[in-house]
C-alpha cells in the first residue's frame, strides 16, 4: 500500500519543477532583456553625443531625443535579442574613436539592421 500512496504524494512534483524552471528562465530572460535595453539607452545617448560632436553642431533637445529614439528603436526592435548586447558593445567601442574612425566603425556586420539609425 505504500507504493500507490507514495506515488500520489509525489505526482505533482515533476510538474512543479518544470513550472519553476520555466519561471526562472523567463525571469532571467526578462532581466537580460531589461539590462540590454538599459545598456541600449546609454549606448544610444553616447552615440548621439558623438554624432552631433562629429557633425560640429549643438543639437536641440528634440534633435537629441529623436536621435536617441531612432537608435534605440533600431537596436531594441530590429536587432533581435541575440544581437542587442553586441550592438551596444560596438557603439561603446566606436564612440571612443576620432570622428573619421567613428563613422567607419559604425558598421555592424553581424546584423546590419541593428544600425539602421546611422546616417553616415
C-alpha angles and dihedrals in degrees: 000000000000092000099063093040091050091050091050091055095049100037094097096047098083091051090048090050092050091049091048092050092048092050092048092050091048093051092047090049091048092048091048092050092046090051092048090050091050090049089049090055090054094042092049092049088051091047092050093048091050092044093055091042091054090047086054095233141111110236126216118244089256092053091050092047091049092049094049091045093050090049094048093045091052095047099037099038108026102030101063125226092271092064104029099090092047091049090052090050091049091054090049089052093049100047090062091063131085117267098265091048091041093062092043090050095051094089120107107196095179090066114359091187088070090070098044088127095065108111101191 
